[in-house]
């Protein structure tokens, strides 16, 4: 929620539609914020959170490029 709403500035929203770097930055923010929520379970949740972050980034790419 934080990475998708609070930390997603207008600059980042615009940048996501202009190039891959904005999407990559946003995906990285989702990844890091998700890791911060479960620090005691990183040994189990690291890979699922990585997959979730990649899927989230792809979903944002589709949303940006298809309207």
C-alpha positions in Angstrom: 0.0 0.0 0.0 2.8 2.5 0.9 4.7 1.8 -2.3 1.6 2.0 -4.5 0.0 5.1 -3.0 2.0 7.1 -0.4 5.5 6.7 -2.0 4.3 6.9 -5.6 4.9 10.6 -6.5 3.5 12.3 -9.5 7.0 12.2 -11.0 7.1 8.4 -10.7 3.6 8.0 -12.2 4.7 10.1 -15.3 8.1 8.3 -15.4 6.3 4.9 -15.5 4.7 5.8 -18.7 7.8 7.2 -20.3 10.3 4.3 -19.9 11.3 1.1 -18.2 13.2 2.9 -15.4 10.1 4.3 -13.8 8.5 0.9 -13.7 11.7 -0.7 -12.4 12.0 1.9 -9.6 8.4 1.3 -8.6 8.8 -2.5 -8.7 11.9 -2.1 -6.5 10.0 0.1 -4.1 7.3 -2.6 -3.8 9.9 -5.2 -3.3 11.8 -3.3 -0.5 8.6 -2.2 1.3 7.3 -5.8 1.2 10.5 -7.1 2.7 10.4 -4.5 5.4 7.0 -5.7 6.6 8.2 -9.3 7.2 11.8 -9.0 8.5 11.6 -12.1 10.6 10.4 -14.3 7.8 12.8 -13.4 5.0 14.2 -16.9 4.8 10.8 -18.2 3.7 9.2 -15.2 2.0 12.1 -13.6 0.0 11.4 -15.6 -3.2 7.6 -15.2 -3.0 8.0 -11.5 -2.4 10.4 -11.2 -5.4 7.8 -13.0 -7.6 5.0 -10.8 -6.3 7.1 -7.7 -7.1 7.8 -8.9 -10.6 4.2 -9.7 -11.2 3.2 -6.3 -9.8 5.7 -4.6 -12.2 4.3 -6.5 -15.2 0.7 -5.6 -14.2 1.7 -1.9 -14.0 3.4 -2.1 -17.4 0.2 -3.6 -18.9 -1.9 -1.0 -17.2 0.3 1.9 -18.4 0.4 0.6 -22.0 -3.2 -0.5 -22.5 -5.0 2.2 -20.6 
